[in-house]
Amino acid sequence: MARRRMLFRSSHSTMIEIFSSTRLRALATVVSIAFASTTVAAQQSGSTNPPPGPADQPGPVIQLSLGDAARLAARQSAVALGARLRADEAQARVRERRADLLPNLNSYVQEAGRTFNTSTLGIDFPATPGNPPLFDPKGQVEGPVNTLDVRGRIEQNLLDFGAIGRVRQAQAQARSSNAEADATAEQAATVATNAYVRAMRADADLRARQADTLLATDLLRIAQSQLQAGTGVGLDVTRARAQLAATRAALIASRNGRDHAHLDLLRSLALPLGTDVALTDSLSPAATGEAIPDEATLVAQALRNRPDLIAEEQRIQAAKQGLSAIKAERLPSLGLVADDGVIGKNGAKMLNTYTWGLQVTLPIFDGFKREARVQEQQSVVKEAEIRRRDLEQQAQVDVRGALLDIANTREQVDAAAERLRLAEQEVTQARDRFNAGVAGNADVVNASLALTASRTLVNDAETAYQLARVSLARAIGSVTTIR
């Protein structure tokens, strides 16, 4: 009887399992059919909607290095493009000044009629004996006199030293504008590289906070398992939860900082703000081993290649050319004027006439206006020379300061790396003690806080080193060639 009851229970249990399995399979089949029907219906109803536009499609990811960011900003940032347009404007002014040395040709057709008072001719026409006067001595109106004049005219400065000087001044100003455009592009590249370094710093900080969160999560798991096993206390769980909440808050803030840093980078590169950029460089301590030339070589390179120094030198040359152009206005100039055409009362009878002439102009006195302009331009030249000397000194200061920063940040990177190594070791030892149950998790939490600070310190040191590299490149005028 007992055996019969056991067989019944076994058969009943088996039947329940089979029935449950059958019901589950049937339920899964129904859900699958319903999901498929819903999907097909959604696709059919959505087929009437327009296809997604370009804004709905994710764009390609741009792989961007530090040097790529510098060159991209120098090429397409708003300030760089504006400076290049100003250089084009200066080049157009060269053509404008050169027009003073080229022939000025024009033509015109004039049809006119006039009447006049004979008494205003200035000529008396005496009457012959026995005849009345030709015109009324008190004057009379004659006309109209109609004329049709078709004529071409040419004006040419054969020799004008002032105009030649102004052309040379415009050419020097165009070279100065080109140099200023290069200097502006270098500044834009500097802004972009600094933004790139800050974006790298934000990415590294986000990775560090993610690692902190993983560590805090693992610590909470261990505390909870020990509490369930009866070897831990509730205080350890509470402390672990508080640590996890703090790391999550730091992670949220770090993610927001990363997003802001990438927005600033896109802005400095004049890229659409929705562009997805992947930074191919990172804050790497291995980069601190690169060789740096000696100070004298770098100073000489800065004085030779810095775009702002080149632009200032070109401004000096433009000011000197302007001074020469003003002085050349005191010299005589020679010009040619000629016209040729046909004239008559109407188109039926037209006769050819012409006029030509040479004109020599010699300035004598203009109320000392030219002398005042000379004095003004001399002051402009002296001011530009003072700015150049100041820039040369500033270039030397920039080079030396960047070298000091590089040396200092290299040491900071090494010290921060050593501190990080010890902090990781401290966390490992504290976790081992906590896992063994010989200590609470207070030591682990304290070690985790020290590890978080060490990771932040490493990021700060490596960021300072990368910014020092950018400062050195800017000091010697080679930001667009940075690697």
Beta strands, then each sheet from edge to edge (+ up, - down):
strand 1: 62-64
strand 2: 104-117
strand 3: 141-159
strand 4: 277-279
strand 5: 333-344
strand 6: 351-361
sheet 1: 1+ 4+
sheet 2: 2+ 3- 5+ 6-
end
